[in-house]
Amino acid sequence: MSGDYPEVRARLVSPNFADENWTFRIADCPFCGRTHIHGAGPNVADAHTYYGTRVSHCQNPTKRGTYRLIPAAMRGEGNK
Ligand SMILES: [Zn+2]
């Protein structure tokens, strides 16, 4: 079951430097409408394991909530 969390498409962004992690970029937060970045680990091959529920990074703490990151490039793939 998907639970009560809204799904948001996360675009995988490559690191700028070798010692940085991959990141997910959320274009429009369902809670505050801003862009948020979430860590996706050091290896792109493992980045898919970082999808799932996250607490949003809203600047206003009272707006924060939990959403589910889903792959932006794999929309329509039948997430349950
Ligand atoms: Zn937000």
PDB file of the backbone (N, CA, C, O) and the ligand in Angstrom, with CONECT records:
HET     ZN  A 101       1
ATOM      1  N   MET A   1       0.832  -1.193   0.000  1.00  0.00           N
ATOM      2  CA  MET A   1       0.000   0.000   0.000  1.00  0.00           C
ATOM      3  C   MET A   1       0.859   1.232   0.000  1.00  0.00           C
ATOM      4  O   MET A   1       1.980   1.228   0.509  1.00  0.00           O
ATOM      5  N   SER A   2       0.328   2.281  -0.572  1.00  0.00           N
ATOM      6  CA  SER A   2       1.144   3.471  -0.716  1.00  0.00           C
ATOM      7  C   SER A   2       1.066   4.382   0.504  1.00  0.00           C
ATOM      8  O   SER A   2       1.877   5.296   0.650  1.00  0.00           O
ATOM      9  N   GLY A   3       0.097   4.137   1.377  1.00  0.00           N
ATOM     10  CA  GLY A   3      -0.013   4.987   2.545  1.00  0.00           C
ATOM     11  C   GLY A   3      -0.592   6.335   2.202  1.00  0.00           C
ATOM     12  O   GLY A   3      -1.179   6.518   1.135  1.00  0.00           O
ATOM     13  N   ASP A   4      -0.431   7.263   3.089  1.00  0.00           N
ATOM     14  CA  ASP A   4      -1.030   8.579   2.921  1.00  0.00           C
ATOM     15  C   ASP A   4      -0.038   9.590   2.380  1.00  0.00           C
ATOM     16  O   ASP A   4      -0.357  10.777   2.311  1.00  0.00           O
ATOM     17  N   TYR A   5       1.127   9.169   2.002  1.00  0.00           N
ATOM     18  CA  TYR A   5       2.144  10.124   1.592  1.00  0.00           C
ATOM     19  C   TYR A   5       2.013  10.467   0.122  1.00  0.00           C
ATOM     20  O   TYR A   5       1.841   9.571  -0.705  1.00  0.00           O
ATOM     21  N   PRO A   6       2.091  11.735  -0.220  1.00  0.00           N
ATOM     22  CA  PRO A   6       2.062  12.118  -1.637  1.00  0.00           C
ATOM     23  C   PRO A   6       3.339  11.663  -2.339  1.00  0.00           C
ATOM     24  O   PRO A   6       4.422  11.644  -1.754  1.00  0.00           O
ATOM     25  N   GLU A   7       3.178  11.298  -3.610  1.00  0.00           N
ATOM     26  CA  GLU A   7       4.351  10.914  -4.395  1.00  0.00           C
ATOM     27  C   GLU A   7       4.893  12.144  -5.104  1.00  0.00           C
ATOM     28  O   GLU A   7       4.138  12.959  -5.634  1.00  0.00           O
ATOM     29  N   VAL A   8       6.194  12.261  -5.106  1.00  0.00           N
ATOM     30  CA  VAL A   8       6.830  13.356  -5.830  1.00  0.00           C
ATOM     31  C   VAL A   8       7.921  12.773  -6.709  1.00  0.00           C
ATOM     32  O   VAL A   8       8.642  11.861  -6.304  1.00  0.00           O
ATOM     33  N   ARG A   9       8.034  13.307  -7.911  1.00  0.00           N
ATOM     34  CA  ARG A   9       9.051  12.816  -8.834  1.00  0.00           C
ATOM     35  C   ARG A   9      10.394  13.423  -8.473  1.00  0.00           C
ATOM     36  O   ARG A   9      10.529  14.634  -8.303  1.00  0.00           O
ATOM     37  N   ALA A  10      11.366  12.564  -8.365  1.00  0.00           N
ATOM     38  CA  ALA A  10      12.705  12.992  -7.990  1.00  0.00           C
ATOM     39  C   ALA A  10      13.641  12.777  -9.173  1.00  0.00           C
ATOM     40  O   ALA A  10      13.771  11.670  -9.696  1.00  0.00           O
ATOM     41  N   ARG A  11      14.283  13.856  -9.577  1.00  0.00           N
ATOM     42  CA  ARG A  11      15.240  13.762 -10.684  1.00  0.00           C
ATOM     43  C   ARG A  11      16.630  13.527 -10.119  1.00  0.00           C
ATOM     44  O   ARG A  11      17.100  14.268  -9.256  1.00  0.00           O
ATOM     45  N   LEU A  12      17.271  12.499 -10.612  1.00  0.00           N
ATOM     46  CA  LEU A  12      18.603  12.155 -10.129  1.00  0.00           C
ATOM     47  C   LEU A  12      19.628  13.104 -10.732  1.00  0.00           C
ATOM     48  O   LEU A  12      19.683  13.282 -11.949  1.00  0.00           O
ATOM     49  N   VAL A  13      20.435  13.709  -9.875  1.00  0.00           N
ATOM     50  CA  VAL A  13      21.404  14.706 -10.318  1.00  0.00           C
ATOM     51  C   VAL A  13      22.800  14.213  -9.963  1.00  0.00           C
ATOM     52  O   VAL A  13      23.062  13.797  -8.834  1.00  0.00           O
ATOM     53  N   SER A  14      23.681  14.269 -10.939  1.00  0.00           N
ATOM     54  CA  SER A  14      25.037  13.783 -10.722  1.00  0.00           C
ATOM     55  C   SER A  14      25.820  14.742  -9.835  1.00  0.00           C
ATOM     56  O   SER A  14      25.545  15.942  -9.825  1.00  0.00           O
ATOM     57  N   PRO A  15      26.781  14.229  -9.100  1.00  0.00           N
ATOM     58  CA  PRO A  15      27.585  15.088  -8.230  1.00  0.00           C
ATOM     59  C   PRO A  15      28.483  16.019  -9.028  1.00  0.00           C
ATOM     60  O   PRO A  15      28.886  15.705 -10.148  1.00  0.00           O
ATOM     61  N   ASN A  16      28.786  17.156  -8.443  1.00  0.00           N
ATOM     62  CA  ASN A  16      29.677  18.116  -9.086  1.00  0.00           C
ATOM     63  C   ASN A  16      31.142  17.754  -8.895  1.00  0.00           C
ATOM     64  O   ASN A  16      32.003  18.100  -9.705  1.00  0.00           O
ATOM     65  N   PHE A  17      31.397  17.051  -7.807  1.00  0.00           N
ATOM     66  CA  PHE A  17      32.771  16.666  -7.501  1.00  0.00           C
ATOM     67  C   PHE A  17      32.812  15.192  -7.133  1.00  0.00           C
ATOM     68  O   PHE A  17      31.807  14.613  -6.722  1.00  0.00           O
ATOM     69  N   ALA A  18      33.972  14.600  -7.282  1.00  0.00           N
ATOM     70  CA  ALA A  18      34.088  13.166  -7.104  1.00  0.00           C
ATOM     71  C   ALA A  18      33.739  12.718  -5.689  1.00  0.00           C
ATOM     72  O   ALA A  18      33.302  11.588  -5.473  1.00  0.00           O
ATOM     73  N   ASP A  19      33.938  13.617  -4.728  1.00  0.00           N
ATOM     74  CA  ASP A  19      33.696  13.194  -3.353  1.00  0.00           C
ATOM     75  C   ASP A  19      32.295  13.569  -2.871  1.00  0.00           C
ATOM     76  O   ASP A  19      31.987  13.456  -1.684  1.00  0.00           O
ATOM     77  N   GLU A  20      31.461  14.010  -3.794  1.00  0.00           N
ATOM     78  CA  GLU A  20      30.089  14.323  -3.416  1.00  0.00           C
ATOM     79  C   GLU A  20      29.166  13.153  -3.735  1.00  0.00           C
ATOM     80  O   GLU A  20      29.490  12.283  -4.543  1.00  0.00           O
ATOM     81  N   ASN A  21      28.019  13.157  -3.085  1.00  0.00           N
ATOM     82  CA  ASN A  21      27.015  12.148  -3.362  1.00  0.00           C
ATOM     83  C   ASN A  21      26.111  12.587  -4.503  1.00  0.00           C
ATOM     84  O   ASN A  21      26.006  13.772  -4.819  1.00  0.00           O
ATOM     85  N   TRP A  22      25.462  11.604  -5.111  1.00  0.00           N
ATOM     86  CA  TRP A  22      24.357  11.891  -6.016  1.00  0.00           C
ATOM     87  C   TRP A  22      23.215  12.474  -5.198  1.00  0.00           C
ATOM     88  O   TRP A  22      23.110  12.253  -3.992  1.00  0.00           O
ATOM     89  N   THR A  23      22.374  13.217  -5.879  1.00  0.00           N
ATOM     90  CA  THR A  23      21.254  13.817  -5.167  1.00  0.00           C
ATOM     91  C   THR A  23      19.972  13.673  -5.986  1.00  0.00           C
ATOM     92  O   THR A  23      19.996  13.527  -7.208  1.00  0.00           O
ATOM     93  N   PHE A  24      18.871  13.718  -5.273  1.00  0.00           N
ATOM     94  CA  PHE A  24      17.559  13.820  -5.906  1.00  0.00           C
ATOM     95  C   PHE A  24      17.114  15.268  -5.839  1.00  0.00           C
ATOM     96  O   PHE A  24      17.263  15.921  -4.806  1.00  0.00           O
ATOM     97  N   ARG A  25      16.574  15.768  -6.927  1.00  0.00           N
ATOM     98  CA  ARG A  25      16.022  17.111  -6.943  1.00  0.00           C
ATOM     99  C   ARG A  25      14.507  17.033  -7.086  1.00  0.00           C
ATOM    100  O   ARG A  25      13.985  16.444  -8.032  1.00  0.00           O
ATOM    101  N   ILE A  26      13.824  17.631  -6.141  1.00  0.00           N
ATOM    102  CA  ILE A  26      12.364  17.696  -6.151  1.00  0.00           C
ATOM    103  C   ILE A  26      11.974  19.065  -6.674  1.00  0.00           C
ATOM    104  O   ILE A  26      12.294  20.080  -6.056  1.00  0.00           O
ATOM    105  N   ALA A  27      11.284  19.103  -7.810  1.00  0.00           N
ATOM    106  CA  ALA A  27      11.020  20.390  -8.450  1.00  0.00           C
ATOM    107  C   ALA A  27       9.964  21.191  -7.700  1.00  0.00           C
ATOM    108  O   ALA A  27      10.095  22.407  -7.560  1.00  0.00           O
ATOM    109  N   ASP A  28       8.943  20.538  -7.228  1.00  0.00           N
ATOM    110  CA  ASP A  28       7.879  21.281  -6.558  1.00  0.00           C
ATOM    111  C   ASP A  28       7.358  20.481  -5.368  1.00  0.00           C
ATOM    112  O   ASP A  28       6.587  19.531  -5.512  1.00  0.00           O
ATOM    113  N   CYS A  29       7.793  20.888  -4.229  1.00  0.00           N
ATOM    114  CA  CYS A  29       7.385  20.233  -2.985  1.00  0.00           C
ATOM    115  C   CYS A  29       5.868  20.342  -2.812  1.00  0.00           C
ATOM    116  O   CYS A  29       5.312  21.428  -2.974  1.00  0.00           O
ATOM    117  N   PRO A  30       5.192  19.240  -2.488  1.00  0.00           N
ATOM    118  CA  PRO A  30       3.735  19.307  -2.311  1.00  0.00           C
ATOM    119  C   PRO A  30       3.324  20.095  -1.073  1.00  0.00           C
ATOM    120  O   PRO A  30       2.154  20.445  -0.917  1.00  0.00           O
ATOM    121  N   PHE A  31       4.263  20.370  -0.212  1.00  0.00           N
ATOM    122  CA  PHE A  31       3.927  21.075   1.030  1.00  0.00           C
ATOM    123  C   PHE A  31       4.220  22.570   0.936  1.00  0.00           C
ATOM    124  O   PHE A  31       3.440  23.383   1.433  1.00  0.00           O
ATOM    125  N   CYS A  32       5.325  22.940   0.308  1.00  0.00           N
ATOM    126  CA  CYS A  32       5.678  24.362   0.262  1.00  0.00           C
ATOM    127  C   CYS A  32       5.914  24.865  -1.166  1.00  0.00           C
ATOM    128  O   CYS A  32       6.041  26.072  -1.375  1.00  0.00           O
ATOM    129  N   GLY A  33       5.973  23.975  -2.139  1.00  0.00           N
ATOM    130  CA  GLY A  33       6.118  24.382  -3.526  1.00  0.00           C
ATOM    131  C   GLY A  33       7.536  24.707  -3.958  1.00  0.00           C
ATOM    132  O   GLY A  33       7.770  25.109  -5.098  1.00  0.00           O
ATOM    133  N   ARG A  34       8.474  24.532  -3.051  1.00  0.00           N
ATOM    134  CA  ARG A  34       9.853  24.866  -3.374  1.00  0.00           C
ATOM    135  C   ARG A  34      10.610  23.639  -3.890  1.00  0.00           C
ATOM    136  O   ARG A  34      10.090  22.523  -3.920  1.00  0.00           O
ATOM    137  N   THR A  35      11.854  23.891  -4.292  1.00  0.00           N
ATOM    138  CA  THR A  35      12.728  22.816  -4.716  1.00  0.00           C
ATOM    139  C   THR A  35      13.493  22.281  -3.513  1.00  0.00           C
ATOM    140  O   THR A  35      13.990  23.053  -2.692  1.00  0.00           O
ATOM    141  N   HIS A  36      13.586  20.972  -3.412  1.00  0.00           N
ATOM    142  CA  HIS A  36      14.365  20.373  -2.335  1.00  0.00           C
ATOM    143  C   HIS A  36      15.352  19.367  -2.906  1.00  0.00           C
ATOM    144  O   HIS A  36      15.145  18.790  -3.974  1.00  0.00           O
ATOM    145  N   ILE A  37      16.418  19.180  -2.165  1.00  0.00           N
ATOM    146  CA  ILE A  37      17.451  18.232  -2.554  1.00  0.00           C
ATOM    147  C   ILE A  37      17.546  17.162  -1.477  1.00  0.00           C
ATOM    148  O   ILE A  37      17.554  17.459  -0.282  1.00  0.00           O
ATOM    149  N   HIS A  38      17.619  15.912  -1.921  1.00  0.00           N
ATOM    150  CA  HIS A  38      17.809  14.811  -0.983  1.00  0.00           C
ATOM    151  C   HIS A  38      18.987  13.969  -1.444  1.00  0.00           C
ATOM    152  O   HIS A  38      19.219  13.808  -2.642  1.00  0.00           O
ATOM    153  N   GLY A  39      19.705  13.451  -0.509  1.00  0.00           N
ATOM    154  CA  GLY A  39      20.859  12.639  -0.832  1.00  0.00           C
ATOM    155  C   GLY A  39      20.474  11.320  -1.490  1.00  0.00           C
ATOM    156  O   GLY A  39      19.455  10.719  -1.150  1.00  0.00           O
ATOM    157  N   ALA A  40      21.298  10.878  -2.433  1.00  0.00           N
ATOM    158  CA  ALA A  40      21.031   9.629  -3.146  1.00  0.00           C
ATOM    159  C   ALA A  40      22.235   8.698  -3.119  1.00  0.00           C
ATOM    160  O   ALA A  40      22.312   7.745  -3.895  1.00  0.00           O
ATOM    161  N   GLY A  41      23.168   8.979  -2.225  1.00  0.00           N
ATOM    162  CA  GLY A  41      24.287   8.064  -2.060  1.00  0.00           C
ATOM    163  C   GLY A  41      25.427   8.322  -3.033  1.00  0.00           C
ATOM    164  O   GLY A  41      25.279   9.100  -3.976  1.00  0.00           O
ATOM    165  N   PRO A  42      26.546   7.681  -2.811  1.00  0.00           N
ATOM    166  CA  PRO A  42      27.751   7.939  -3.597  1.00  0.00           C
ATOM    167  C   PRO A  42      27.782   7.225  -4.946  1.00  0.00           C
ATOM    168  O   PRO A  42      28.539   7.620  -5.833  1.00  0.00           O
ATOM    169  N   ASN A  43      26.978   6.188  -5.113  1.00  0.00           N
ATOM    170  CA  ASN A  43      27.053   5.399  -6.343  1.00  0.00           C
ATOM    171  C   ASN A  43      25.731   5.436  -7.092  1.00  0.00           C
ATOM    172  O   ASN A  43      24.678   5.144  -6.525  1.00  0.00           O
ATOM    173  N   VAL A  44      25.791   5.792  -8.354  1.00  0.00           N
ATOM    174  CA  VAL A  44      24.558   5.883  -9.135  1.00  0.00           C
ATOM    175  C   VAL A  44      23.882   4.518  -9.236  1.00  0.00           C
ATOM    176  O   VAL A  44      22.659   4.433  -9.349  1.00  0.00           O
ATOM    177  N   ALA A  45      24.664   3.471  -9.195  1.00  0.00           N
ATOM    178  CA  ALA A  45      24.077   2.141  -9.300  1.00  0.00           C
ATOM    179  C   ALA A  45      23.196   1.812  -8.099  1.00  0.00           C
ATOM    180  O   ALA A  45      22.301   0.971  -8.185  1.00  0.00           O
ATOM    181  N   ASP A  46      23.460   2.484  -6.979  1.00  0.00           N
ATOM    182  CA  ASP A  46      22.681   2.234  -5.777  1.00  0.00           C
ATOM    183  C   ASP A  46      21.640   3.318  -5.523  1.00  0.00           C
ATOM    184  O   ASP A  46      20.886   3.248  -4.552  1.00  0.00           O
ATOM    185  N   ALA A  47      21.600   4.314  -6.395  1.00  0.00           N
ATOM    186  CA  ALA A  47      20.735   5.466  -6.126  1.00  0.00           C
ATOM    187  C   ALA A  47      19.265   5.058  -6.021  1.00  0.00           C
ATOM    188  O   ALA A  47      18.505   5.667  -5.268  1.00  0.00           O
ATOM    189  N   HIS A  48      18.868   4.042  -6.764  1.00  0.00           N
ATOM    190  CA  HIS A  48      17.450   3.652  -6.744  1.00  0.00           C
ATOM    191  C   HIS A  48      17.026   3.172  -5.362  1.00  0.00           C
ATOM    192  O   HIS A  48      15.841   3.198  -5.028  1.00  0.00           O
ATOM    193  N   THR A  49      17.990   2.736  -4.560  1.00  0.00           N
ATOM    194  CA  THR A  49      17.633   2.272  -3.220  1.00  0.00           C
ATOM    195  C   THR A  49      17.304   3.435  -2.294  1.00  0.00           C
ATOM    196  O   THR A  49      16.824   3.226  -1.179  1.00  0.00           O
ATOM    197  N   TYR A  50      17.560   4.666  -2.750  1.00  0.00           N
ATOM    198  CA  TYR A  50      17.299   5.848  -1.923  1.00  0.00           C
ATOM    199  C   TYR A  50      15.915   6.434  -2.178  1.00  0.00           C
ATOM    200  O   TYR A  50      15.499   7.369  -1.494  1.00  0.00           O
ATOM    201  N   TYR A  51      15.205   5.888  -3.156  1.00  0.00           N
ATOM    202  CA  TYR A  51      13.820   6.324  -3.329  1.00  0.00           C
ATOM    203  C   TYR A  51      13.000   5.839  -2.140  1.00  0.00           C
ATOM    204  O   TYR A  51      13.390   4.910  -1.433  1.00  0.00           O
ATOM    205  N   GLY A  52      11.862   6.485  -1.937  1.00  0.00           N
ATOM    206  CA  GLY A  52      10.999   6.077  -0.837  1.00  0.00           C
ATOM    207  C   GLY A  52      10.600   7.266   0.010  1.00  0.00           C
ATOM    208  O   GLY A  52      10.691   8.415  -0.424  1.00  0.00           O
ATOM    209  N   THR A  53      10.163   6.983   1.210  1.00  0.00           N
ATOM    210  CA  THR A  53       9.625   8.056   2.043  1.00  0.00           C
ATOM    211  C   THR A  53      10.746   8.913   2.618  1.00  0.00           C
ATOM    212  O   THR A  53      11.763   8.404   3.089  1.00  0.00           O
ATOM    213  N   ARG A  54      10.539  10.199   2.568  1.00  0.00           N
ATOM    214  CA  ARG A  54      11.465  11.175   3.138  1.00  0.00           C
ATOM    215  C   ARG A  54      10.666  12.280   3.820  1.00  0.00           C
ATOM    216  O   ARG A  54       9.521  12.561   3.465  1.00  0.00           O
ATOM    217  N   VAL A  55      11.295  12.885   4.795  1.00  0.00           N
ATOM    218  CA  VAL A  55      10.720  14.093   5.373  1.00  0.00           C
ATOM    219  C   VAL A  55      11.163  15.271   4.512  1.00  0.00           C
ATOM    220  O   VAL A  55      12.344  15.407   4.193  1.00  0.00           O
ATOM    221  N   SER A  56      10.220  16.109   4.145  1.00  0.00           N
ATOM    222  CA  SER A  56      10.537  17.230   3.264  1.00  0.00           C
ATOM    223  C   SER A  56      11.478  18.212   3.958  1.00  0.00           C
ATOM    224  O   SER A  56      11.555  18.277   5.185  1.00  0.00           O
ATOM    225  N   HIS A  57      12.187  18.968   3.131  1.00  0.00           N
ATOM    226  CA  HIS A  57      13.170  19.921   3.652  1.00  0.00           C
ATOM    227  C   HIS A  57      12.643  21.345   3.587  1.00  0.00           C
ATOM    228  O   HIS A  57      13.390  22.268   3.261  1.00  0.00           O
ATOM    229  N   CYS A  58      11.391  21.528   3.887  1.00  0.00           N
ATOM    230  CA  CYS A  58      10.800  22.857   3.785  1.00  0.00           C
ATOM    231  C   CYS A  58      11.491  23.829   4.736  1.00  0.00           C
ATOM    232  O   CYS A  58      11.838  23.486   5.867  1.00  0.00           O
ATOM    233  N   GLN A  59      11.681  25.051   4.244  1.00  0.00           N
ATOM    234  CA  GLN A  59      12.310  26.066   5.092  1.00  0.00           C
ATOM    235  C   GLN A  59      11.462  26.340   6.318  1.00  0.00           C
ATOM    236  O   GLN A  59      11.982  26.527   7.417  1.00  0.00           O
ATOM    237  N   ASN A  60      10.155  26.361   6.122  1.00  0.00           N
ATOM    238  CA  ASN A  60       9.249  26.580   7.236  1.00  0.00           C
ATOM    239  C   ASN A  60       8.949  25.235   7.909  1.00  0.00           C
ATOM    240  O   ASN A  60       8.285  24.388   7.311  1.00  0.00           O
ATOM    241  N   PRO A  61       9.421  25.030   9.124  1.00  0.00           N
ATOM    242  CA  PRO A  61       9.261  23.727   9.772  1.00  0.00           C
ATOM    243  C   PRO A  61       7.808  23.304   9.930  1.00  0.00           C
ATOM    244  O   PRO A  61       7.505  22.111   9.970  1.00  0.00           O
ATOM    245  N   THR A  62       6.912  24.277  10.019  1.00  0.00           N
ATOM    246  CA  THR A  62       5.512  23.910  10.215  1.00  0.00           C
ATOM    247  C   THR A  62       4.884  23.347   8.949  1.00  0.00           C
ATOM    248  O   THR A  62       3.807  22.754   9.002  1.00  0.00           O
ATOM    249  N   LYS A  63       5.546  23.526   7.813  1.00  0.00           N
ATOM    250  CA  LYS A  63       5.019  23.006   6.552  1.00  0.00           C
ATOM    251  C   LYS A  63       5.562  21.627   6.220  1.00  0.00           C
ATOM    252  O   LYS A  63       5.094  20.975   5.287  1.00  0.00           O
ATOM    253  N   ARG A  64       6.523  21.199   6.967  1.00  0.00           N
ATOM    254  CA  ARG A  64       7.183  19.946   6.604  1.00  0.00           C
ATOM    255  C   ARG A  64       6.243  18.750   6.713  1.00  0.00           C
ATOM    256  O   ARG A  64       5.344  18.710   7.553  1.00  0.00           O
ATOM    257  N   GLY A  65       6.477  17.798   5.849  1.00  0.00           N
ATOM    258  CA  GLY A  65       5.694  16.579   5.863  1.00  0.00           C
ATOM    259  C   GLY A  65       6.503  15.458   5.246  1.00  0.00           C
ATOM    260  O   GLY A  65       7.677  15.625   4.918  1.00  0.00           O
ATOM    261  N   THR A  66       5.866  14.327   5.096  1.00  0.00           N
ATOM    262  CA  THR A  66       6.529  13.168   4.512  1.00  0.00           C
ATOM    263  C   THR A  66       5.973  12.909   3.126  1.00  0.00           C
ATOM    264  O   THR A  66       4.762  12.931   2.907  1.00  0.00           O
ATOM    265  N   TYR A  67       6.886  12.663   2.191  1.00  0.00           N
ATOM    266  CA  TYR A  67       6.455  12.271   0.844  1.00  0.00           C
ATOM    267  C   TYR A  67       7.282  11.089   0.384  1.00  0.00           C
ATOM    268  O   TYR A  67       8.274  10.701   1.000  1.00  0.00           O
ATOM    269  N   ARG A  68       6.827  10.533  -0.730  1.00  0.00           N
ATOM    270  CA  ARG A  68       7.543   9.398  -1.295  1.00  0.00           C
ATOM    271  C   ARG A  68       8.226   9.836  -2.570  1.00  0.00           C
ATOM    272  O   ARG A  68       7.586  10.346  -3.490  1.00  0.00           O
ATOM    273  N   LEU A  69       9.518   9.635  -2.617  1.00  0.00           N
ATOM    274  CA  LEU A  69      10.265   9.941  -3.833  1.00  0.00           C
ATOM    275  C   LEU A  69      10.070   8.802  -4.822  1.00  0.00           C
ATOM    276  O   LEU A  69      10.236   7.631  -4.480  1.00  0.00           O
ATOM    277  N   ILE A  70       9.715   9.161  -6.056  1.00  0.00           N
ATOM    278  CA  ILE A  70       9.611   8.167  -7.118  1.00  0.00           C
ATOM    279  C   ILE A  70      10.470   8.629  -8.284  1.00  0.00           C
ATOM    280  O   ILE A  70      10.700   9.828  -8.448  1.00  0.00           O
ATOM    281  N   PRO A  71      10.942   7.698  -9.088  1.00  0.00           N
ATOM    282  CA  PRO A  71      11.838   8.068 -10.184  1.00  0.00           C
ATOM    283  C   PRO A  71      11.138   8.934 -11.218  1.00  0.00           C
ATOM    284  O   PRO A  71      10.065   8.582 -11.709  1.00  0.00           O
ATOM    285  N   ALA A  72      11.741  10.057 -11.546  1.00  0.00           N
ATOM    286  CA  ALA A  72      11.149  10.972 -12.514  1.00  0.00           C
ATOM    287  C   ALA A  72      11.136  10.365 -13.906  1.00  0.00           C
ATOM    288  O   ALA A  72      10.224  10.630 -14.690  1.00  0.00           O
ATOM    289  N   ALA A  73      12.129   9.559 -14.218  1.00  0.00           N
ATOM    290  CA  ALA A  73      12.252   9.014 -15.565  1.00  0.00           C
ATOM    291  C   ALA A  73      11.468   7.721 -15.733  1.00  0.00           C
ATOM    292  O   ALA A  73      11.429   7.158 -16.827  1.00  0.00           O
ATOM    293  N   MET A  74      10.851   7.249 -14.675  1.00  0.00           N
ATOM    294  CA  MET A  74      10.174   5.965 -14.729  1.00  0.00           C
ATOM    295  C   MET A  74       8.700   6.119 -14.367  1.00  0.00           C
ATOM    296  O   MET A  74       8.081   5.190 -13.847  1.00  0.00           O
ATOM    297  N   ARG A  75       8.145   7.287 -14.641  1.00  0.00           N
ATOM    298  CA  ARG A  75       6.742   7.506 -14.306  1.00  0.00           C
ATOM    299  C   ARG A  75       5.859   6.519 -15.058  1.00  0.00           C
ATOM    300  O   ARG A  75       6.180   6.087 -16.165  1.00  0.00           O
ATOM    301  N   GLY A  76       4.778   6.186 -14.451  1.00  0.00           N
ATOM    302  CA  GLY A  76       3.866   5.236 -15.070  1.00  0.00           C
ATOM    303  C   GLY A  76       4.283   3.797 -14.915  1.00  0.00           C
ATOM    304  O   GLY A  76       3.699   2.908 -15.534  1.00  0.00           O
ATOM    305  N   GLU A  77       5.275   3.562 -14.105  1.00  0.00           N
ATOM    306  CA  GLU A  77       5.743   2.196 -13.957  1.00  0.00           C
ATOM    307  C   GLU A  77       4.949   1.407 -12.931  1.00  0.00           C
ATOM    308  O   GLU A  77       5.350   0.307 -12.551  1.00  0.00           O
ATOM    309  N   GLY A  78       3.846   1.944 -12.486  1.00  0.00           N
ATOM    310  CA  GLY A  78       2.968   1.150 -11.643  1.00  0.00           C
ATOM    311  C   GLY A  78       3.416   1.020 -10.209  1.00  0.00           C
ATOM    312  O   GLY A  78       3.450  -0.080  -9.659  1.00  0.00           O
ATOM    313  N   ASN A  79       3.756   2.131  -9.604  1.00  0.00           N
ATOM    314  CA  ASN A  79       4.030   2.067  -8.165  1.00  0.00           C
ATOM    315  C   ASN A  79       2.766   1.712  -7.418  1.00  0.00           C
ATOM    316  O   ASN A  79       1.689   2.230  -7.712  1.00  0.00           O
ATOM    317  N   LYS A  80       2.901   0.838  -6.463  1.00  0.00           N
ATOM    318  CA  LYS A  80       1.723   0.419  -5.721  1.00  0.00           C
ATOM    319  C   LYS A  80       1.361   1.439  -4.653  1.00  0.00           C
ATOM    320  O   LYS A  80       0.387   1.249  -3.924  1.00  0.00           O
TER     321      LYS A  80
HETATM  322 ZN    ZN A 101       8.867  21.827   1.011  1.00  0.00          ZN2+
END
